[in-house]
């Protein structure tokens, strides 16, 4: 979820932390379902001092913007799925 430099300058203007740290925390929060306190510990291992409430504010601020930007590239998914063949196990034997 890396943003180009031009987009990052506008979106992250006036922030204390580098845009790469912010996007990394938000991405890990969303993808890996980590808590804000887990992210604080992970950032501390990388010598970045951040408070869990700061990460929570980043998540609330940037997830809607990231979703809006992602929609330009996401493909629509249909409501129906088709499977050619399905095999199930009946009494220990595979059947079509």
C-alpha angles and dihedrals in degrees: 000000000000114000125214115257094251093053092045095054093059098038095047100035113145096014120139094218129061115265090240091061092048095049091045093054094045092047093049090046092055103036101039099030092234121167121242090249091053089053091050089057092046092050091047088057086057092049094253114133110209133151122233092239090057090056090047090054090049091052093049092046103042108032094074090049093047091049091051091051092045093055090070090064103032119102121224115252119215123234096236130064125199126207120193099207134002125199124198132180114246118183090340096310128101115242133181 
